[in-house]
Amino acid sequence: MARDAEPDLHGLITDRRTELELQAEKLSQQLQDVRDELEELTVAERGARRLAEQLHAETRTTPGGDGEQQGDPP
């Protein structure tokens, strides 16, 4: 009986190992996708901050200082 159970046990272990390896691969890909998106958000945030700083600087240097750009109608 032990000999009959041994191949079944080996097959179960092999099948489970395959399932876990596939799951690990999927999770690894998901983690990489999350890291990529976080990096994209960081770049977008940096760009938005720079644009806001430029707009703020332009607004302060505009005559009147009321936020109107030169050449804009009143």
PLY file of the C-alpha trace (Angstrom):
ply
format ascii 1.0
element vertex 74
property float x
property float y
property float z
element edge 73
property int vertex1
property int vertex2
end_header
0.00 0.00 0.00
2.86 2.39 0.75
4.22 1.86 -2.75
0.85 2.74 -4.32
0.54 5.90 -2.24
4.05 7.08 -3.07
3.45 7.91 -6.76
0.16 9.64 -5.89
1.89 11.71 -3.23
4.69 12.62 -5.63
2.14 13.64 -8.27
0.22 15.77 -5.78
3.38 17.50 -4.65
4.47 18.12 -8.24
1.05 19.49 -9.18
0.96 21.77 -6.14
4.49 23.01 -6.83
3.45 23.88 -10.40
0.36 25.75 -9.15
2.43 27.71 -6.64
5.08 28.58 -9.21
2.39 29.91 -11.57
0.83 31.91 -8.74
4.24 33.31 -7.77
4.85 34.35 -11.38
1.48 36.13 -11.55
2.09 37.88 -8.24
5.56 38.91 -9.35
4.11 40.44 -12.52
1.40 42.22 -10.51
4.04 43.61 -8.16
6.09 44.86 -11.10
2.97 46.49 -12.59
2.29 48.26 -9.28
5.90 49.45 -9.05
5.76 50.73 -12.63
2.56 52.65 -11.93
4.02 54.14 -8.74
7.01 55.35 -10.77
4.68 56.88 -13.37
2.75 58.66 -10.63
5.97 60.00 -9.16
6.99 61.42 -12.54
3.52 62.92 -13.09
3.55 64.43 -9.61
6.97 65.96 -10.22
5.79 67.43 -13.53
2.62 68.85 -11.98
4.66 70.43 -9.19
7.01 72.07 -11.70
4.10 73.43 -13.74
2.46 74.81 -10.62
5.72 76.48 -9.58
6.14 78.01 -13.04
2.56 79.29 -13.05
3.02 80.75 -9.59
6.26 82.45 -10.64
4.65 83.88 -13.79
1.68 85.15 -11.81
3.96 86.96 -9.35
5.92 88.65 -12.14
2.85 89.78 -14.10
2.16 93.53 -13.85
-0.64 94.12 -11.38
0.00 90.80 -9.68
-3.65 89.89 -10.00
-3.06 86.78 -12.06
-3.77 88.30 -15.48
-1.22 87.38 -18.12
0.24 90.13 -20.28
-1.81 90.50 -23.45
-4.94 88.98 -21.87
-8.06 91.11 -22.09
-9.16 92.63 -18.75
0 1
1 2
2 3
3 4
4 5
5 6
6 7
7 8
8 9
9 10
10 11
11 12
12 13
13 14
14 15
15 16
16 17
17 18
18 19
19 20
20 21
21 22
22 23
23 24
24 25
25 26
26 27
27 28
28 29
29 30
30 31
31 32
32 33
33 34
34 35
35 36
36 37
37 38
38 39
39 40
40 41
41 42
42 43
43 44
44 45
45 46
46 47
47 48
48 49
49 50
50 51
51 52
52 53
53 54
54 55
55 56
56 57
57 58
58 59
59 60
60 61
61 62
62 63
63 64
64 65
65 66
66 67
67 68
68 69
69 70
70 71
71 72
72 73
